[in-house]
Amino acid sequence: MHAVGACRAGGDARVSLPYGVDVTVPSVARMYDSLLGGQDNYPADRAACEELLSHVPSMRELALNNREFLRRVVHVLAADYGMRQFIDHGSGLPTQDNVHEIAQRVDPSSRVVYIDNDPIVRSIGGVLLASNENTATLQADMRDTDAVFSSEPVSRLIDPSKPVAALFVSVLHCIPDGDRPAELIARVADRLPPGSMMVVCQLVSDSAQVRDFVSRFMDEQTQGHWGRVREKKDVADFCAPLELVEPGLVEVSAWRPRPDDVPAQLSWEWEEYGGVGFVRH
């Protein structure tokens, strides 16, 4: 599971699933699924992807590299840093090699809580994870830190006396500046026990034109439920509570790459930028 699941993109006609989800309104979780070649997406999601691809043609490669980064970083957290508890904020739809699958290959006792506000994610994820007692999904607004940490899945699966890895992978660009994403990271960091780590990355661009277009497009489509494409200095600000590990803040395909990773982006109008660090206490 994983995507920018805090966001939705818009549409006009209304066709709802039995549990009340309007599939004519593109979801960024489903757009991400489409870019990865998944099946849990609809024509409106694919149309929104095509529109963005016409302006940011590296979008598909960026999504694939972001997915590879998630795989690498979870393996490193589990195998090299001994993390056995994960809270994945804005997890998105299930796909191949989800966080729990990677972590549990290192240690079957690893525990994972997926958080997303998309009801389709909750429905599909809940079914797929029903037989895995160390994994759960929580349909919630990841910005509500109190609700997340007091929830039944987190209370049941996450031991507050042991280190936790909190993931914010490709999701902070869904949070408007008015909701203070830096403060969200700081709040979560304050909740984590000593030895905990965080992963933080989001879409950035050196081009004001790209930042403005994508932010405006997604804000219009989601009717205000979008943040913005930011700059690298913004991500550095988000990581203020962290002691970053090598290689620090980088474009994510450059974070401890492996020989079999997917090829790098062919164009660099935007990128996924971030890093990993220990929470300062």
Summary of the structure (lengths in Angstrom):
residues: 281
radius of gyration: 17.4
end to end distance: 29.6
largest distance: 50.1
contacts: 961
relative contact order: 0.16
helix: 39%
strand: 17%
